[in-house]
Amino acid sequence: MRRWPVRRSKGTLSRKRFSRAGPRLGAHMSIAGGVDKALLRGHQIGCDTIQIFTKNNNQWRAKPLTVREIKTYHQHRATTGIWPVVAHNGYLINVASPQRALYKKSLEAFLVEVRRAAALEIPYLIMHPGAHVGAGEADGIKRVVNALDVVLDRTKGFPVVICLETTAGQGSSLGYRFEHLAAIREGVAQRERVGVCVDTCHIFAAGYEIRGRKAYEQTMRHFDDVIGLKHVKCIHLNDSQRELGSRVDRHAHIGQGHIGLEGFRPCLNDPRFRHIPMILETPKGEDPAAADRRNLGVLRSLVRR
């Protein structure tokens, strides 16, 4: 398993490294005011790693990153020691869509996202497989494979791995079965540039039991058989507001949903994931920093030292 380097510099920022012996924990951080600000926000709440959008996630267009923005971002990444930073695709993108105009627009937006991630030296770009909108799962999967082939071919040589995220399966969304992600990855020509992001809320809502060590190991064994645990590049740690198999995507604070604390302990202490970035996407509320600190504290309390 790859060990992520912590880039160091002569910067003035410093903080206690909370989880040297444990997993690399962090949260999704806002980029309000610039992508570099996300690193400072993450540093302030004690993140080892963070996730960001590289642009407004609810808009198609984005202003190009300036040389100054990129330089400041890299400086902050070095001085905070936060690594890796992972990015998430915008929510408007749907490369599983049978609607030609939306598919084309999504493809172009996807390319922009990969290029922005490369400029920021972000190793992983997470994407939802998309929704087939009634065309059928097989058709949707084929469209996702075609889109990935185009994007990866046009960004050949870019050190960015696309991570297919597991989903809850709301509506016509793909990715709620491990077999969907396996079919997509196996269908792509440059599959070495395609990984997986496991979301605890999503797989639980999709019907995969993870509460307790025995159930967790059974689910991970199934994942390994279908996809391969070696392809997991990132994990989203979220509790679920809804019950097992609900197919409803509603995140809850750690320990306050249907997964509960014992649903997170096995994952946090799994040596196979020791160096995998684990990211919170839990509700922010009126005080996002306080909410993230609280959830990070709960997660760290579950790690065996």
C-alpha positions, 0 to 999 in steps of 0.5 A: 500500500502506498505511503503518502509523503508529507511535504515539508518546508520552512513554513511557519505553520505547525500543529500536532500530527494527530494520527501518525499511527492511525489512518489519515483523517480529514474532511471536505473543506470549502474553497470560498476565497480560493482553493488555497484557503481550504488547506488553511481551514483543514489545518485549523481543525486538525486534518491530515488530509482534505477533500475539495471541489476545485470549482463551484460544484453547482456551476458548469463554468469556472474561472481558470486557475491563475499562476498565483492561485496555484503557487499559493495553494502549493505553498499552503499544502507544504506548510500545513503538511496536509496530504493527500488532497483529493478532489470531487467532481461537480454534481452537475456532471452526468456521463451516464445520461442518454441525453446527448446535450447533457452528456456532451456538456458533462464530458467537457466539464469532466475534462476541465475537472481533470486538468484543474486537479492536475494543475494542483497536483491532486492525485485523486478525482472522485466522481459519481458514476451518474444516473441512466435516467431510464435508459437502463443500467447496462446502457448507463454503464456503457456511456460511463465507460465511453466517457472515461475512455475519452477523458483519459485519452485526452489527458494521457500522462496526467498523474490523476486517478479517477475514483468511482464512488459507491452510491446509495442507489437513489433514483436511477443512479449507478454504483449502488452495486459493487458489480457496477463499478467493476464493470465500468473499471474493467471496460476502460482501456486505461483502467490503471487510472481508475480507482474506487472511493468507498462511502460508508453511508452509501454502501450501507444505504445500498444494502451492504452491512458494515456494523460489527467486525464480522459483517464488515469483513464479509462486505469487504471480502465481497468487495475484494472478490468483485472489484479488489481492495487494492483499487480503493484510493479514498474512503468517505466516512459518513453515518446514515440517517436512513436504515440499511438498504433504504437506497436513500443518500442522507448523511449523519454525524458519526455515531448519530445515524443507523450505522453507529460507532461500531460500524466505523471501528473496523474500517478505522482499524483495518491495516489495509486502509492505514494509509488511505485518505478517509474523508468526512462529508458529514453535515456542517450546520451553523458552525462547520469547523466545530462540527468537523472537529467533533466528528474527527474527535469521535473517529480518532477515539475509535482508533486503536493505538 
